[in-house]
Amino acid sequence: MNEAKLMAALEQLRALYSQLVPLSEQKREHILAQKLDALNQVVKDEQILLVKLTEAERQRKLAIMTIAEELQLPTDQITMGTIIDNCPPSRQPALHALHTELTNLLQQQVNINETNRKLIESRLEYISFVMDTANSNFTNAYNPAGSDNRAKPQTSRVFDMGV
């Protein structure tokens, strides 16, 4: 079985996610500190890694397709457990450890991204509230003569009827 290409792709993914996780943590710090220039730089650094991650993911998918053909399984039914079980025993521990580490890194990344998303949404809601408050059309309830300037209801209501 051709698990060597898969291991190389997974190792590359692990290395790239090991760089991406700290960048995402920096992003959170910059969001909290409202350091937009620093945040922008982190986003640029992330974009470079995302291009590399896309290529590594492409290589992983190609390796999975090759292994699926060798095992005569559809690609949508092959799992890491299947691959580990069918690779040489000497490679099983390394492949399992690599899979576990990559899974942990991906879960960390998901958690950090979710926190960052919530922080950004919170900031945007606050900005929207401040902008709405600042831009609301304030109308004075009284005109210069001192009489009530508010619009009167078109229909009478029970409490307006002078009963």
Secondary structure, DSSP 8 states (H G I E B T S, - for coil): --HHHHHHHHHHHHHHHHHHHHHHHHHHHHHHHT-HHHHHHHHHHHHHHHHHHHHHHHHHHHHHHHHHHHHT--TTT--HHHHHHHS-TTTHHHHHHHHHHHHHHHHHHHHHHHHHHHHHHHHHHHHHHHHHHHHS----SB-TTSSB-S---SS--GGGS--
